[in-house]
């Protein structure tokens, strides 16, 4: 079920909520989400709310439901692991 959070954005109450890290590339701010399913960083505009996933793994739960972006901090503060 999608719920409006402002005039344009919604949150899908049934979608997962991965952490999004803010980064700037050539003057453009993006939020990056690590996808544990396709093992890639997905880039989105810097606003909270529901997004269609850019996942290449059709078996991923993100593929069907998308996800809700949750700001988790700056890019430099992201956890550094083998998987992201």
MMTF fields as JSON, N, C-alpha, C and O atoms, coordinates in Angstrom:
{
  "mmtfVersion": "1.0.0",
  "mmtfProducer": "UNKNOWN",
  "numBonds": 335,
  "numAtoms": 336,
  "numGroups": 84,
  "numChains": 1,
  "numModels": 1,
  "chainsPerModel": [1],
  "groupsPerChain": [84],
  "chainIdList": ["A"],
  "bondAtomList": [4, 2, 8, 6, 12, 10, 16, 14, 20, 18, 24, 22, 28, 26, 32, 30, 36, 34, 40, 38, 44, 42, 48, 46, 52, 50, 56, 54, 60, 58, 64, 62, 68, 66, 72, 70, 76, 74, 80, 78, 84, 82, 88, 86, 92, 90, 96, 94, 100, 98, 104, 102, 108, 106, 112, 110, 116, 114, 120, 118, 124, 122, 128, 126, 132, 130, 136, 134, 140, 138, 144, 142, 148, 146, 152, 150, 156, 154, 160, 158, 164, 162, 168, 166, 172, 170, 176, 174, 180, 178, 184, 182, 188, 186, 192, 190, 196, 194, 200, 198, 204, 202, 208, 206, 212, 210, 216, 214, 220, 218, 224, 222, 228, 226, 232, 230, 236, 234, 240, 238, 244, 242, 248, 246, 252, 250, 256, 254, 260, 258, 264, 262, 268, 266, 272, 270, 276, 274, 280, 278, 284, 282, 288, 286, 292, 290, 296, 294, 300, 298, 304, 302, 308, 306, 312, 310, 316, 314, 320, 318, 324, 322, 328, 326, 332, 330],
  "bondOrderList": [1, 1, 1, 1, 1, 1, 1, 1, 1, 1, 1, 1, 1, 1, 1, 1, 1, 1, 1, 1, 1, 1, 1, 1, 1, 1, 1, 1, 1, 1, 1, 1, 1, 1, 1, 1, 1, 1, 1, 1, 1, 1, 1, 1, 1, 1, 1, 1, 1, 1, 1, 1, 1, 1, 1, 1, 1, 1, 1, 1, 1, 1, 1, 1, 1, 1, 1, 1, 1, 1, 1, 1, 1, 1, 1, 1, 1, 1, 1, 1, 1, 1, 1],
  "groupList": [{"groupName": "UNK", "atomNameList": ["N", "CA", "C", "O"], "elementList": ["N", "C", "C", "O"], "formalChargeList": [0, 0, 0, 0], "bondAtomList": [1, 0, 2, 1, 3, 2], "bondOrderList": [1, 1, 2], "singleLetterCode": "X", "chemCompType": "L-PEPTIDE LINKING"}],
  "groupTypeList": [0, 0, 0, 0, 0, 0, 0, 0, 0, 0, 0, 0, 0, 0, 0, 0, 0, 0, 0, 0, 0, 0, 0, 0, 0, 0, 0, 0, 0, 0, 0, 0, 0, 0, 0, 0, 0, 0, 0, 0, 0, 0, 0, 0, 0, 0, 0, 0, 0, 0, 0, 0, 0, 0, 0, 0, 0, 0, 0, 0, 0, 0, 0, 0, 0, 0, 0, 0, 0, 0, 0, 0, 0, 0, 0, 0, 0, 0, 0, 0, 0, 0, 0, 0],
  "groupIdList": [1, 2, 3, 4, 5, 6, 7, 8, 9, 10, 11, 12, 13, 14, 15, 16, 17, 18, 19, 20, 21, 22, 23, 24, 25, 26, 27, 28, 29, 30, 31, 32, 33, 34, 35, 36, 37, 38, 39, 40, 41, 42, 43, 44, 45, 46, 47, 48, 49, 50, 51, 52, 53, 54, 55, 56, 57, 58, 59, 60, 61, 62, 63, 64, 65, 66, 67, 68, 69, 70, 71, 72, 73, 74, 75, 76, 77, 78, 79, 80, 81, 82, 83, 84],
  "secStructList": [7, 3, 3, 3, 1, 1, 1, 1, 7, 3, 3, 3, 6, 6, 1, 5, 7, 7, 3, 3, 3, 3, 3, 3, 3, 6, 6, 3, 3, 3, 3, 3, 3, 3, 3, 6, 6, 6, 6, 3, 3, 3, 3, 3, 7, 1, 1, 7, 3, 3, 3, 7, 7, 7, 7, 1, 7, 6, 6, 1, 2, 2, 2, 2, 2, 7, 3, 3, 3, 3, 3, 3, 3, 3, 4, 4, 4, 1, 7, 7, 7, 6, 6, 7],
  "xCoordList": [0.846, 0.0, 0.896, 1.768, 0.67, 1.469, 0.787, -0.416, 1.602, 1.114, 1.872, 3.101, 1.184, 1.886, 2.684, 2.229, 3.895, 4.684, 4.861, 5.258, 4.573, 4.504, 3.712, 3.018, 3.8, 2.993, 3.34, 2.5, 4.565, 4.972, 5.405, 5.193, 5.996, 6.589, 5.614, 4.699, 5.847, 5.074, 6.038, 7.224, 5.509, 6.211, 5.322, 4.119, 5.918, 5.179, 5.384, 6.495, 4.32, 4.422, 4.855, 5.266, 4.771, 5.154, 6.552, 7.036, 7.197, 8.507, 9.637, 9.478, 10.779, 11.943, 12.488, 12.163, 13.325, 13.889, 15.414, 15.922, 16.144, 17.612, 18.188, 17.538, 19.4, 20.099, 20.607, 21.134, 20.446, 20.921, 21.99, 21.818, 23.095, 24.22, 24.37, 24.348, 24.521, 24.587, 25.999, 26.964, 26.101, 27.386, 27.165, 26.06, 28.247, 28.182, 29.133, 30.294, 28.629, 29.419, 29.287, 28.191, 30.393, 30.399, 29.309, 28.612, 29.168, 28.215, 26.786, 25.912, 26.52, 25.156, 25.078, 25.897, 24.092, 23.915, 23.049, 21.999, 23.516, 22.795, 22.745, 23.604, 21.745, 21.69, 21.981, 21.377, 22.922, 23.346, 22.911, 23.062, 22.369, 21.86, 22.598, 22.652, 23.17, 23.834, 22.773, 21.918, 22.831, 21.897, 22.622, 23.528, 22.218, 22.867, 22.466, 23.059, 21.47, 20.989, 21.802, 22.205, 22.051, 22.861, 24.283, 25.116, 24.556, 25.878, 26.4, 27.539, 25.51, 25.866, 25.274, 24.317, 25.863, 25.293, 24.271, 24.562, 23.079, 22.039, 21.961, 21.999, 21.852, 21.861, 20.46, 19.763, 20.062, 18.744, 18.853, 19.856, 17.819, 17.739, 17.697, 17.237, 18.17, 18.347, 17.083, 17.03, 16.095, 14.861, 14.358, 14.502, 13.767, 13.18, 11.941, 11.354, 11.558, 10.349, 10.574, 11.681, 9.513, 9.532, 10.234, 10.082, 11.006, 11.699, 11.533, 11.404, 11.538, 11.667, 13.128, 14.023, 13.361, 14.737, 15.426, 14.782, 16.72, 17.528, 18.211, 19.213, 17.69, 18.29, 18.227, 17.203, 19.328, 19.37, 19.008, 18.926, 18.792, 18.423, 16.908, 16.318, 16.28, 14.81, 14.259, 13.056, 15.108, 14.686, 14.71, 14.288, 15.191, 15.292, 13.908, 13.061, 13.673, 12.403, 12.289, 11.183, 13.417, 13.391, 12.76, 12.108, 12.961, 12.473, 10.959, 10.445, 10.259, 8.793, 8.248, 7.362, 8.769, 8.176, 8.913, 8.39, 10.13, 10.94, 11.391, 11.44, 11.723, 12.097, 11.9, 11.732, 11.926, 11.81, 13.195, 13.873, 13.617, 14.929, 14.902, 13.993, 15.909, 16.076, 17.483, 18.46, 17.595, 18.901, 19.675, 19.181, 20.903, 21.717, 23.0, 23.743, 23.274, 24.475, 25.212, 24.742, 26.374, 27.219, 27.955, 28.164, 28.338, 29.045, 30.271, 30.546, 31.002, 32.223, 31.932, 32.826, 30.692, 30.316, 29.721, 29.359, 29.612, 28.989, 29.834, 31.052, 29.204, 29.976, 30.818, 30.354, 32.001, 32.87, 33.03, 33.668, 32.436, 32.511, 32.853, 32.973, 33.01, 33.255, 32.078, 32.25, 30.882, 29.666, 29.213, 28.059, 30.024, 29.573, 30.571, 30.349],
  "yCoordList": [-1.168, 0.0, 1.237, 1.384, 2.123, 3.345, 4.488, 4.713, 5.208, 6.315, 7.575, 7.547, 8.684, 9.924, 10.48, 10.449, 10.994, 11.658, 13.14, 13.915, 13.533, 14.944, 15.032, 14.08, 16.141, 16.321, 15.354, 15.083, 14.831, 13.939, 12.549, 11.577, 12.436, 11.178, 10.328, 10.827, 9.015, 8.054, 7.103, 7.045, 6.363, 5.261, 4.047, 4.107, 2.941, 1.689, 0.908, 0.468, 0.736, 0.084, -1.374, -1.95, -1.975, -3.376, -3.555, -4.682, -2.469, -2.551, -2.485, -1.876, -3.112, -3.041, -1.612, -0.75, -1.382, -0.053, -0.175, -0.268, -0.176, -0.223, 1.147, 2.174, 1.152, 2.391, 3.085, 2.437, 4.402, 5.199, 6.171, 6.846, 6.236, 7.094, 8.195, 7.938, 9.422, 10.584, 10.818, 10.827, 11.007, 11.302, 12.369, 12.54, 13.082, 14.091, 13.668, 13.346, 13.671, 13.351, 14.507, 14.795, 15.166, 16.279, 17.296, 17.777, 17.62, 18.63, 18.157, 18.957, 16.873, 16.334, 15.432, 14.527, 15.681, 14.867, 13.657, 13.778, 12.488, 11.228, 10.459, 10.639, 9.601, 8.654, 7.288, 6.881, 6.57, 5.257, 4.177, 4.314, 3.105, 1.974, 0.722, 0.424, -0.016, -1.276, -2.352, -2.54, -3.054, -4.151, -5.467, -5.836, -6.163, -7.433, -8.537, -9.616, -8.276, -9.292, -9.292, -10.357, -8.125, -8.067, -7.575, -7.504, -7.237, -6.825, -5.599, -5.56, -4.591, -3.323, -2.178, -2.358, -0.983, 0.225, 0.784, 0.917, 1.111, 1.724, 3.205, 3.557, 4.056, 5.502, 6.079, 5.734, 6.972, 7.601, 9.076, 9.513, 9.828, 11.215, 11.3, 10.365, 12.411, 12.533, 12.936, 14.017, 12.093, 12.341, 11.028, 9.983, 11.067, 9.839, 9.454, 10.281, 8.21, 7.744, 6.486, 5.949, 6.022, 4.772, 4.941, 5.963, 3.923, 3.91, 2.552, 1.525, 2.568, 1.331, 0.927, 1.765, -0.35, -0.822, -0.91, -1.176, -0.688, -0.841, -2.204, -2.397, -3.13, -4.447, -5.279, -5.318, -5.933, -6.796, -8.241, -9.081, -8.539, -9.89, -9.984, -9.467, -10.637, -10.736, -11.548, -11.512, -12.273, -13.014, -12.168, -12.625, -10.962, -10.065, -9.569, -9.298, -9.45, -8.859, -7.395, -6.859, -6.744, -5.358, -5.259, -4.266, -6.304, -6.289, -6.098, -5.33, -6.796, -6.746, -5.521, -4.838, -5.237, -4.21, -2.871, -1.873, -2.838, -1.639, -1.521, -2.52, -0.302, -0.094, 1.363, 2.228, 1.61, 2.958, 3.413, 2.726, 4.567, 5.077, 5.652, 6.396, 5.296, 5.824, 6.396, 5.655, 7.701, 8.351, 7.78, 7.739, 7.338, 6.718, 7.49, 7.138, 8.539, 9.325, 9.614, 9.313, 10.203, 10.557, 9.322, 8.351, 9.383, 8.281, 7.856, 6.663, 8.827, 8.504, 7.725, 7.081, 7.781, 7.114, 5.725, 5.063, 5.268, 3.965, 2.84, 2.978, 1.737, 0.579, 0.025, -0.045, -0.348, -0.906, -2.395, -2.824, -3.169, -4.638, -5.189, -4.44, -6.496, -7.153, -6.949, -6.919, -6.809, -6.751, -5.324, -5.136, -4.353, -3.011, -2.008, -0.811],
  "zCoordList": [0.0, 0.0, 0.0, 0.856, -0.969, -1.07, -0.331, -0.46, 0.456, 1.273, 0.867, 0.822, 0.568, 0.205, 1.383, 2.527, 1.083, 2.129, 1.816, 2.686, 0.59, 0.209, -1.093, -1.45, -1.802, -3.006, -4.133, -4.992, -4.142, -5.22, -4.769, -5.494, -3.607, -3.161, -2.365, -1.711, -2.447, -1.66, -0.96, -1.285, 0.001, 0.635, 0.462, 0.713, 0.03, -0.108, 1.183, 1.478, 1.946, 3.254, 3.17, 4.177, 1.998, 1.835, 1.24, 1.134, 0.856, 0.212, 1.243, 2.301, 0.936, 1.83, 1.929, 1.113, 2.95, 3.181, 3.328, 4.445, 2.199, 2.302, 2.648, 2.449, 3.161, 3.506, 2.246, 1.343, 2.192, 1.057, 1.539, 2.554, 0.799, 1.155, 0.116, -1.087, 0.594, -0.282, -0.803, -0.039, -2.115, -2.758, -3.827, -4.343, -4.145, -5.219, -6.327, -6.076, -7.55, -8.729, -9.705, -10.185, -9.999, -10.955, -10.635, -11.529, -9.343, -8.911, -8.748, -8.414, -8.976, -8.858, -7.63, -7.465, -6.769, -5.567, -5.905, -6.535, -5.47, -5.687, -4.382, -3.519, -4.23, -3.124, -3.703, -4.695, -3.068, -3.544, -2.567, -1.353, -3.12, -2.34, -2.79, -3.983, -1.831, -2.154, -2.332, -1.466, -3.455, -3.706, -3.465, -4.213, -2.424, -2.097, -3.068, -3.06, -3.898, -4.838, -6.128, -6.596, -6.709, -7.936, -7.641, -8.545, -6.379, -5.907, -6.656, -7.122, -6.752, -7.384, -6.581, -5.828, -6.753, -6.174, -7.156, -8.345, -6.67, -7.485, -7.112, -5.933, -8.109, -7.923, -8.127, -9.081, -7.206, -7.264, -6.893, -6.33, -7.212, -6.785, -5.27, -4.614, -4.698, -3.251, -2.489, -1.904, -2.494, -1.744, -1.171, -1.805, 0.024, 0.566, -0.232, -0.93, -0.121, -0.777, -1.584, -1.63, -2.22, -2.968, -4.312, -4.981, -4.697, -5.985, -6.65, -5.983, -7.954, -8.713, -8.604, -8.709, -8.393, -8.243, -9.595, -10.61, -9.608, -10.814, -10.807, -11.496, -10.052, -9.859, -11.143, -11.825, -11.452, -12.631, -12.293, -13.189, -11.02, -10.583, -10.476, -9.527, -11.435, -11.451, -10.28, -10.023, -9.573, -8.393, -7.124, -6.061, -7.23, -6.087, -5.663, -6.514, -4.352, -3.908, -4.323, -4.394, -4.598, -5.061, -6.45, -6.772, -7.278, -8.651, -8.698, -9.511, -7.826, -7.836, -7.103, -7.616, -5.911, -5.052, -5.07, -4.574, -5.64, -5.503, -4.054, -3.335, -3.618, -2.22, -1.852, -2.712, -0.554, -0.022, 0.397, 1.161, -0.097, 0.279, 1.69, 2.058, 2.463, 3.815, 3.917, 3.817, 4.113, 4.211, 5.393, 6.519, 5.111, 6.156, 6.434, 7.35, 5.655, 5.882, 4.593, 3.496, 4.759, 3.622, 3.102, 3.829, 1.838, 1.179, 1.982, 2.117, 2.51, 3.258, 4.546, 5.096, 5.024, 6.284, 6.079, 7.052, 4.82, 4.559, 5.145, 5.262, 5.511, 5.98, 4.828, 3.69, 5.118, 4.072, 4.317, 5.278, 3.426, 3.52, 2.16, 1.191, 2.08, 0.794, -0.143, -1.362, 0.418, -0.394, -0.684, -1.069, -0.527, -0.828, -0.437, -0.622]
}
